[in-house]
């Protein structure tokens, strides 16, 4: 299994999410909102039950987990003046799209680092991390494209910005494979990033929504992680 191939597949999720916005597919947006809740549950379970236990085998890992957590907050909510996950429904300045692209690029870069770092540990962890990443790629693409359109940018620029997020993920895989600091500390850093995205970006986006579908999607995401892990433990050794 090659991490680069998985990164490319994950990057395609950014483009798919952006395409839903560009084509004004309202039903697709509603489905992606459920993906957001499902992905949050799956990501939280992946970090807590899979990534952190492996990362903490290194004694310095807690520092890098915290560093990754803080870095995303800095990029998305300090250096970026206007940012939230999900569809942007209000008019924003043209510069908001650029700042959102910069803020999200750090996060998507570490998506790639997470995938590569996971496969360095085992095929099972690599696949679990890939699934956690790809599940939030759709709402990520929605976020990027909708901010670009709300800032007055055209559809091509919206799709190009989403493609830029995908390229950052691919870059994260490539650099992790050739840079020893990322290879050594990438799992801890990306665990901190993933934890922040799940708990501080995704969960607040659906906390205000009432009704059982969103709650079921969130808890279902955590359950899906555990079922997927059981299946991988039985299936991967046979490959």
PAZAPA-4460 file (N, C-alpha, C; in steps of 0.05 Angstrom, whole numbers, plus 32768, in hexadecimal, padded with zeros to 4 digits):
% residues 239
    n_x    n_y    n_z   ca_x   ca_y   ca_z    c_x    c_y    c_z   seq   type   mol
   8011   7FE8   8000   8000   8000   8000   8012   8019   8000     1      X     A
   800C   802B   7FEE   801C   8043   7FEC   800D   805B   7FF8     2      X     A
   8019   8069   800B   800B   8080   8017   8004   8096   8003     3      X     A
   8015   8098   7FEE   8010   80AD   7FDA   7FF5   80A8   7FCC     4      X     A
   7FF0   808F   7FC5   7FD6   8089   7FB8   7FBF   8090   7FCA     5      X     A
   7FC1   808A   7FE4   7FAC   8090   7FF6   7FA9   80AF   7FF9     6      X     A
   7FBF   80BD   7FF8   7FBE   80DB   7FFA   7FAF   80E6   7FE2     7      X     A
   7FB5   80DB   7FCA   7FA7   80E5   7FB2   7F89   80E0   7FB4     8      X     A
   7F82   80C8   7FBE   7F65   80C2   7FC1   7F58   80D5   7FD5     9      X     A
   7F66   80DB   7FEB   7F5C   80EE   7FFE   7F59   810A   7FF2    10      X     A
   7F6D   8112   7FE3   7F6C   812C   7FD6   7F54   812F   7FC3    11      X     A
   7F4C   8119   7FB7   7F35   811A   7FA5   7F1C   8122   7FB4    12      X     A
   7F1B   811C   7FCE   7F04   8124   7FDE   7F01   8142   7FE0    13      X     A
   7F17   8150   7FE0   7F15   816E   7FE0   7F07   8178   7FC7    14      X     A
   7F0F   816C   7FB0   7F03   8174   7F97   7EE5   816D   7F96    15      X     A
   7EDE   8156   7FA0   7EC3   814D   7FA0   7EB1   8160   7FB1    16      X     A
   7EBB   8167   7FC9   7EAC   8179   7FDA   7EA9   8194   7FCD    17      X     A
   7EBE   819E   7FC0   7EBC   81B8   7FB2   7EA9   81B7   7F9B    18      X     A
   7EA8   81A1   7F8C   7E96   819E   7F75   7E79   819F   7F7E    19      X     A
   7E73   8194   7F95   7E58   8196   7F9F   7E4F   81B3   7FA3    20      X     A
   7E61   81C3   7FAE   7E5B   81DF   7FB2   7E58   81EE   7F98    21      X     A
   7E6C   81EA   7F86   7E6C   81F8   7F6C   7E53   81F2   7F5C    22      X     A
   7E49   81D9   7F5E   7E31   81D1   7F4F   7E17   81D6   7F5F    23      X     A
   7E19   81E3   7F76   7E02   81EA   7F86   7DF0   81D1   7F8C    24      X     A
   7DFD   81BB   7F92   7DEE   81A2   7F98   7DE6   81A2   7FB5    25      X     A
   7DCD   81AC   7FBB   7DC4   81AF   7FD6   7DC2   8194   7FE5    26      X     A
   7DB9   8180   7FD6   7DB7   8166   7FE3   7DD3   815B   7FEA    27      X     A
   7DE6   8161   7FD9   7E02   8159   7FDF   7E0C   8167   7FF7    28      X     A
   7E05   8180   7FFB   7E0E   818F   8013   7E03   8182   802C    29      X     A
   7DEA   817A   802B   7DDE   816E   8043   7DEB   8153   804A    30      X     A
   7DF2   8144   8035   7E00   812B   8039   7E1B   8130   8045    31      X     A
   7E29   8144   803B   7E44   814A   8045   7E43   8154   8062    32      X     A
   7E2D   8161   806A   7E2A   8169   8086   7E2A   8150   8098    33      X     A
   7E1D   813B   808F   7E1D   8122   809E   7E39   8115   809E    34      X     A
   7E47   8118   8087   7E63   810E   8085   7E74   811D   809A    35      X     A
   7E6E   8136   809E   7E7E   8146   80B1   7E7B   813A   80CD    36      X     A
   7E63   8134   80D5   7E5E   8128   80EF   7E6A   810C   80F1    37      X     A
   7E66   80FC   80DC   7E71   80E1   80DC   7E8F   80E2   80DD    38      X     A
   7E9B   80F4   80CD   7EB8   80F6   80CC   7EC3   80FF   80E7    39      X     A
   7EB5   8111   80F5   7EBF   811A   810F   7EC0   8102   8123    40      X     A
   7EAC   80F1   8123   7EAC   80DA   8134   7EC2   80C7   812D    41      X     A
   7EC6   80C2   8113   7EDA   80AF   810A   7EF6   80BB   8111    42      X     A
   7EFA   80D5   810C   7F14   80E1   8111   7F1B   80E1   812E    43      X     A
   7F08   80E7   8140   7F0D   80E8   815C   7F15   80CC   8166    44      X     A
   7F07   80B7   815C   7F0E   809C   8164   7F29   8094   8159    45      X     A
   7F30   809C   8141   7F4A   8096   8135   7F61   80A2   8145    46      X     A
   7F5E   80BB   814C   7F73   80C8   815C   7F76   80BB   8177    47      X     A
   7F60   80B8   8186   7F62   80AF   81A2   7F69   8092   81A4    48      X     A
   7F5F   8081   8192   7F62   8065   8195   7F79   8059   8184    49      X     A
   7F82   8068   8170   7F97   805D   815E   7FAF   806E   815C    50      X     A
   7FAC   8088   8156   7FC4   8099   8151   7FD3   809F   816A    51      X     A
   7FC5   80A8   817F   7FD2   80B0   8198   7FE1   8099   81A5    52      X     A
   7FD5   8081   81A8   7FE4   806B   81B4   7FFE   8065   81A5    53      X     A
   7FFE   8066   818B   8017   8061   817C   802A   8078   817F    54      X     A
   8020   8091   817E   8032   80A8   8180   803F   80A9   819B    55      X     A
   8031   80A2   81B0   803B   80A4   81CC   8050   808F   81D2    56      X     A
   8056   807D   81BF   806D   806B   81C3   8087   807B   81C3    57      X     A
   8086   8093   81B8   809E   80A5   81BA   8099   80B7   81D2    58      X     A
   80AD   80BB   81E3   80A9   80CA   81FB   80A5   80E8   81F6    59      X     A
   80AE   80F2   81DF   80AA   810E   81D9   8090   8114   81C9    60      X     A
   8080   80FF   81C4   8068   8102   81B4   8054   8117   81BF    61      X     A
   804E   8117   81D9   803A   812A   81E3   8040   8147   81DB    62      X     A
   805A   814F   81DA   8061   816A   81D2   8058   816F   81B5    63      X     A
   805D   815C   81A3   8057   815F   8187   8039   815E   8182    64      X     A
   802A   814E   8192   800D   814E   8190   8002   816A   8197    65      X     A
   800C   8176   81AD   8003   8190   81B4   800B   81A5   819F    66      X     A
   8024   81A2   8194   802D   81B4   817F   801B   81B4   8167    67      X     A
   8013   819C   815E   8001   8199   8147   7FE6   81A6   814D    68      X     A
   7FDC   81A1   8165   7FC2   81AC   816E   7FC2   81CA   816D    69      X     A
   7FD7   81D6   8178   7FD9   81F3   8179   7FDE   8200   815E    70      X     A
   7FEE   81F2   814D   7FF4   81FC   8133   7FDB   8200   8122    71      X     A
   7FC8   81ED   8124   7FB0   81F0   8114   7F9F   8207   811E    72      X     A
   7F9E   820A   8138   7F8F   8222   8142   7F9B   823C   8139    73      X     A
   7FB6   823D   8139   7FC4   8255   8130   7FBD   825A   8113    74      X     A
   7FBE   8246   8102   7FBA   8249   80E5   7F9D   8250   80DE    75      X     A
   7F8A   8243   80EC   7F6E   8246   80E4   7F5F   825C   80F2    76      X     A
   7F68   8263   810B   7F57   8276   811A   7F66   828E   8125    77      X     A
   7F80   828F   8120   7F8F   82A7   8128   7F99   82B5   810F    78      X     A
   7FA7   82A6   80FD   7FB1   82B2   80E5   7F9C   82B5   80CF    79      X     A
   7F86   82A5   80D1   7F70   82A6   80BE   7F59   82B4   80CB    80      X     A
   7F51   82CC   80C0   7F3C   82DC   80CD   7F20   82D0   80CB    81      X     A
   7F1A   82C0   80B7   7EFF   82B6   80B3   7F01   8299   80AB    82      X     A
   7EF9   8287   80BE   7EFA   826B   80B7   7EE6   825B   80C8    83      X     A
   7ED8   8249   80BB   7EC9   8234   80C8   7EC4   821E   80B4    84      X     A
   7EC1   8205   80BE   7EBB   81EF   80AD   7E9E   81F0   80A3    85      X     A
   7E99   81E6   808C   7E7F   81E5   8081   7E7B   81FB   806C    86      X     A
   7E63   81FC   8061   7E5D   820F   804B   7E5C   822B   8055    87      X     A
   7E69   823D   8047   7E68   825A   804E   7E4F   8266   8040    88      X     A
   7E3D   8271   804F   7E24   827B   8044   7E22   8299   8044    89      X     A
   7E36   82A7   804E   7E37   82C4   804F   7E4D   82CF   803D    90      X     A
   7E48   82E7   8035   7E5C   82F5   8024   7E75   82FA   8034    91      X     A
   7E8D   82F5   8029   7EA6   82FA   8037   7EB8   8309   8023    92      X     A
   7ECE   8314   802E   7EE1   8322   801D   7EF0   830F   800B    93      X     A
   7EFB   831A   7FF6   7F0A   8309   7FE3   7F23   82FD   7FF0    94      X     A
   7F2E   830B   8004   7F46   8300   8011   7F40   82E9   8024    95      X     A
   7F26   82E6   802B   7F1F   82D0   803E   7F25   82B5   8032    96      X     A
   7F21   82B3   8017   7F26   8299   800A   7F44   8292   800B    97      X     A
   7F55   82A6   8007   7F72   82A2   8008   7F7A   829A   8024    98      X     A
   7F70   82A8   8038   7F78   82A2   8054   7F6D   8286   805C    99      X     A
   7F55   827F   8053   7F4B   8265   8059   7F5C   824F   804C   100      X     A
   7F65   8254   8033   7F76   8241   8026   7F90   823D   8035   101      X     A
   7F9C   8253   803F   7FB5   8251   804E   7FB0   8241   8068   102      X     A
   7F9A   8249   8076   7F94   823B   808F   7F8F   821E   808C   103      X     A
   7F7F   8217   8078   7F79   81FB   8073   7F90   81EB   8068   104      X     A
   7FA3   81F8   805A   7FB9   81EA   804E   7FCB   81DC   8063   105      X     A
   7FCF   81EA   807A   7FDF   81DE   808F   7FD2   81C4   8098   106      X     A
   7FB8   81C6   809D   7FA9   81AE   80A6   7FAA   8198   8091   107      X     A
   7FA6   819F   8078   7FA6   818A   8063   7FC2   817E   805E   108      X     A
   7FD6   818F   8062   7FF1   8184   8060   7FF5   816E   8075   109      X     A
   7FEB   8173   808D   7FEF   815F   80A2   7FDB   8147   809F   110      X     A
   7FC7   814B   808E   7FB8   8133   8086   7FCA   8120   8078   111      X     A
   7FDB   812A   8066   7FEE   8119   8058   8003   810E   806B   112      X     A
   800C   811E   807D   8020   8115   8091   8014   80FE   80A1   113      X     A
   7FFA   8101   80A8   7FED   80EC   80B8   7FEB   80D2   80A9   114      X     A
   7FE4   80D4   808F   7FE2   80BB   807F   7FFD   80AD   807D   115      X     A
   8011   80BD   8076   802C   80B1   8073   8036   80A6   808E   116      X     A
   8032   80B4   80A3   803B   80AB   80BE   802C   8092   80C6   117      X     A
   8013   8091   80C0   8003   8079   80C7   800E   8060   80B9   118      X     A
   8014   8063   809F   801E   804C   8091   803A   8044   8099   119      X     A
   8049   8057   80A4   8064   8050   80AF   8061   803E   80C7   120      X     A
   804B   8040   80D5   8047   802E   80ED   803C   8013   80E4   121      X     A
   8026   8014   80D4   801A   7FFB   80CB   8006   8001   80B5   122      X     A
   7FFF   7FED   80A5   7FEB   7FF0   8091   7FD0   7FF6   809D   123      X     A
   7FCA   7FE9   80B4   7FB1   7FED   80C1   7FAD   800B   80CA   124      X     A
   7FC2   8016   80D7   7FC0   8031   80E0   7FBE   8044   80C8   125      X     A
   7FCE   803E   80B3   7FCD   804F   809C   7FB2   8051   808F   126      X     A
   7FA4   803A   808D   7F89   803A   8081   7F75   8048   8094   127      X     A
   7F77   8045   80AE   7F65   8052   80C0   7F69   8070   80BF   128      X     A
   7F82   8079   80BE   7F87   8096   80BC   7F7D   80A1   80A1   129      X     A
   7F81   8092   808C   7F77   809A   8071   7F59   809E   8072   130      X     A
   7F4B   808B   807E   7F2E   808D   807F   7F25   80A6   8090   131      X     A
   7F33   80AB   80A6   7F2D   80C2   80B6   7F32   80DC   80A6   132      X     A
   7F47   80DC   8096   7F4D   80F4   8085   7F38   80F7   806F   133      X     A
   7F32   80E2   8061   7F21   80E5   8049   7F04   80EC   8052   134      X     A
   7EFC   80E4   806A   7EE1   80EB   8072   7EDC   8109   8077   135      X     A
   7EF2   8117   807D   7EED   8134   8081   7EF7   8144   8069   136      X     A
   7F00   8136   8054   7F08   8144   803B   7EF1   8151   802D   137      X     A
   7EDA   8144   802D   7EC2   814F   8020   7EBA   8169   802D   138      X     A
   7EB5   816B   8047   7EAE   8185   8053   7EC5   8199   8050   139      X     A
   7EDD   8190   804F   7EF4   81A2   804B   7EF2   81AF   8030   140      X     A
   7EEB   819F   801B   7EE8   81AB   8000   7ED0   81BE   7FFF   141      X     A
   7EBB   81B7   800D   7EA3   81C9   800E   7EAB   81E3   801B   142      X     A
   7EBA   81E2   8031   7EC3   81FB   803E   7ED4   820C   802C   143      X     A
   7EE7   8200   801E   7EF9   8210   800E   7EEB   821D   7FF6   144      X     A
   7EDB   820D   7FE8   7ECD   8217   7FD0   7EB9   822C   7FD8   145      X     A
   7EAA   8228   7FED   7E95   823B   7FF4   7EA0   8256   7FFD   146      X     A
   7EB7   8255   800B   7EC4   826E   8013   7ECE   827D   7FFA   147      X     A
   7ED9   826F   7FE7   7EE2   827C   7FCF   7ECB   8289   7FC0   148      X     A
   7EB5   827A   7FBD   7E9D   8285   7FAF   7E91   829C   7FBF   149      X     A
   7E90   829A   7FD9   7E85   82B0   7FE9   7E96   82C9   7FE8   150      X     A
   7EAF   82C6   7FE1   7EC1   82DC   7FDE   7EC2   82E8   7FC2   151      X     A
   7EB0   82DE   7FB0   7EAE   82E8   7F95   7EC0   82DB   7F81   152      X     A
   7ECD   82C6   7F89   7EDE   82B7   7F76   7ECD   82A5   7F65   153      X     A
   7ED8   829E   7F4D   7EC9   828D   7F3B   7ECB   8270   7F42   154      X     A
   7EBC   8260   7F33   7EBB   8243   7F38   7ED6   8236   7F34   155      X     A
   7EE4   823F   7F1F   7EFE   8233   7F1A   7F12   8238   7F31   156      X     A
   7F11   8250   7F3C   7F23   8255   7F52   7F1B   8246   7F6B   157      X     A
   7F01   8241   7F6E   7EF7   8232   7F85   7F01   8215   7F83   158      X     A
   7EFF   820A   7F6B   7F09   81EE   7F67   7F27   81ED   7F69   159      X     A
   7F35   8202   7F5F   7F52   8202   7F61   7F5C   8203   7F7E   160      X     A
   7F4D   8213   7F8F   7F54   8215   7FAB   7F51   81FA   7FB9   161      X     A
   7F3B   81EC   7FB2   7F37   81D1   7FBE   7F4D   81BE   7FB4   162      X     A
   7F55   81C1   7F9B   7F6B   81B0   7F91   7F85   81B6   7F9F   163      X     A
   7F89   81D0   7FA7   7FA1   81D7   7FB6   7FA2   81C9   7FD1   164      X     A
   7F8B   81C6   7FDE   7F8A   81B7   7FF7   7F92   819A   7FF3   165      X     A
   7F88   818E   7FDD   7F90   8173   7FD6   7FAE   8170   7FD2   166      X     A
   7FB9   8183   7FC4   7FD6   8182   7FBE   7FE6   8184   7FD8   167      X     A
   7FDC   8194   7FEB   7FEA   8196   8005   7FEA   817B   8014   168      X     A
   7FD5   816C   8011   7FD4   8151   801D   7FE9   813F   8010   169      X     A
   7FEA   8140   7FF5   7FFE   8130   7FE7   801B   8138   7FEF   170      X     A
   801F   8152   7FF2   8039   815C   7FFB   8040   8152   8017   171      X     A
   802C   8150   8028   8031   8146   8043   803C   8129   8043   172      X     A
   8030   8119   8031   803B   80FD   802F   8057   80FD   8024   173      X     A
   805C   810C   800F   8076   810B   8002   808C   8115   8015   174      X     A
   8086   812B   8024   809B   8136   8035   80A0   8124   804E   175      X     A
   808B   8117   8058   808E   8105   806E   80A1   80EE   8067   176      X     A
   809F   80E5   804F   80B0   80CE   8046   80CD   80D6   8042   177      X     A
   80D4   80F0   8040   80F0   80F7   803B   80FC   8109   8051   178      X     A
   80EB   8113   8063   80F6   8124   8079   80F4   8115   8093   179      X     A
   810B   8110   809E   810C   80FF   80B7   80FD   810C   80CE   180      X     A
   80FD   8127   80D2   80EE   8131   80E9   80D0   812B   80E7   181      X     A
   80C5   812D   80CE   80A9   8127   80CA   80A4   8109   80CE   182      X     A
   80B7   80F9   80C4   80B4   80DC   80C7   80B4   80D4   80E5   183      X     A
   80C4   80E2   80F5   80C7   80DC   8111   80AF   80E6   8122   184      X     A
   80A6   80FF   811B   8093   810C   812C   8078   8111   811E   185      X     A
   8076   8108   8106   805D   810E   80F6   8044   8102   8102   186      X     A
   8046   80EB   810E   802E   80DF   811A   8023   80EF   8131   187      X     A
   8036   80F8   8142   802D   8109   8159   8022   8124   814F   188      X     A
   8030   8131   813D   8026   814A   8132   800B   8148   8125   189      X     A
   8008   8134   8114   7FEF   8130   8106   7FD9   8127   8118   190      X     A
   7FDF   8119   812E   7FCB   8112   8141   7FBF   812B   814F   191      X     A
   7FD1   813D   8155   7FC8   8157   8161   7FB7   8166   814D   192      X     A
   7FBF   8167   8134   7FB0   8175   811F   7F94   8168   811C   193      X     A
   7F94   814D   811A   7F7B   813F   8115   7F68   8142   812D   194      X     A
   7F73   8141   8145   7F62   8145   815D   7F55   8161   815D   195      X     A
   7F65   8175   8155   7F5A   8190   8154   7F44   8192   813F   196      X     A
   7F49   8187   8128   7F35   8189   8112   7F1B   817C   811A   197      X     A
   7F1D   8164   8126   7F05   8155   812F   7EF6   8164   8144   198      X     A
   7F04   816C   815A   7EF7   8177   8171   7EF0   8195   816F   199      X     A
   7F01   81A5   8162   7EFE   81C2   8162   7EF3   81CC   8147   200      X     A
   7EF6   81BD   8131   7EEB   81C6   8118   7ED1   81B8   8111   201      X     A
   7ED1   819E   8112   7EBA   818F   8108   7EA3   818E   811C   202      X     A
   7EA9   8187   8135   7E93   8183   8149   7E83   819D   814C   203      X     A
   7E8F   81B5   814F   7E7F   81CD   8153   7E6C   81D3   813B   204      X     A
   7E73   81C9   8123   7E62   81CE   810C   7E47   81C0   810D   205      X     A
   7E45   81AA   811C   7E2C   819C   811C   7E1F   819B   8138   206      X     A
   7E2D   81A7   814C   7E22   81A6   8167   7E07   81B4   816A   207      X     A
   7E03   81C9   815A   7DEA   81D8   815B   7DD3   81CB   814C   208      X     A
   7DD9   81B7   813C   7DC4   81A9   812C   7DB5   8195   813D   209      X     A
   7D9A   8197   813D   7D8A   8185   814D   7D81   816D   813B   210      X     A
   7D78   8158   8148   7D6E   8141   813A   7D82   812A   813B   211      X     A
   7D78   8112   8136   7D88   80FA   8139   7D9C   80F5   8123   212      X     A
   7D97   80FE   8109   7DAA   80F6   80F4   7DC7   80FF   80FA   213      X     A
   7DCB   8118   8103   7DE6   8121   8108   7DF3   8113   811F   214      X     A
   7DE4   810F   8135   7DEF   8100   814C   7DF5   80E4   8144   215      X     A
   7DE4   80D7   8135   7DE9   80BC   812D   7E01   80BA   811B   216      X     A
   7E05   80CE   810A   7E1D   80CE   80F9   7E36   80D1   8109   217      X     A
   7E36   80E2   811E   7E4E   80E6   812F   7E55   80CD   813E   218      X     A
   7E42   80C2   814C   7E48   80A9   815B   7E4D   8092   8148   219      X     A
   7E3F   8092   8131   7E44   807D   811E   7E60   807E   8113   220      X     A
   7E6C   8096   8111   7E88   8099   8108   7E9B   808B   811B   221      X     A
   7E97   808F   8135   7EA8   8082   8149   7EA4   8064   8148   222      X     A
   7E8C   805B   8145   7E86   803E   8143   7E93   8032   812A   223      X     A
   7E91   8041   8114   7E9C   8038   80FB   7EBA   8034   80FD   224      X     A
   7EC8   8046   810C   7EE4   8042   8110   7EEA   8027   811D   225      X     A
   7EDC   8021   8132   7EE1   8008   8141   7EDB   7FEF   812F   226      X     A
   7EC6   7FF0   8120   7EBF   7FDA   810E   7ED4   7FD8   80F8   227      X     A
   7EDD   7FEE   80ED   7EF1   7FEE   80D8   7F0B   7FE3   80E3   228      X     A
   7F12   7FEA   80FB   7F2B   7FE0   8107   7F2A   7FC1   810A   229      X     A
   7F14   7FB7   8112   7F10   7F9A   8115   7F13   7F8C   80FA   230      X     A
   7F07   7F97   80E6   7F08   7F8C   80CB   7F25   7F8D   80C0   231      X     A
   7F33   7FA3   80C5   7F4E   7FA5   80BB   7F60   7F91   80C9   232      X     A
   7F5C   7F8D   80E3   7F6D   7F7A   80F1   7F6A   7F5E   80E6   233      X     A
   7F52   7F58   80DC   7F4D   7F3D   80D1   7F56   7F3B   80B3   234      X     A
   7F53   7F52   80A5   7F57   7F51   8088   7F74   7F56   807F   235      X     A
   7F80   7F6B   808B   7F9B   7F73   8082   7FB0   7F5C   8084   236      X     A
   7FB0   7F4D   809A   7FC5   7F38   809C   7FC4   7F23   8085   237      X     A
   7FAD   7F21   8078   7FAA   7F0E   8063   7FB4   7F18   8048   238      X     A
   7FBB   7F32   8047   7FC4   7F3E   802D   7FE2   7F36   8028   239      X     A
***
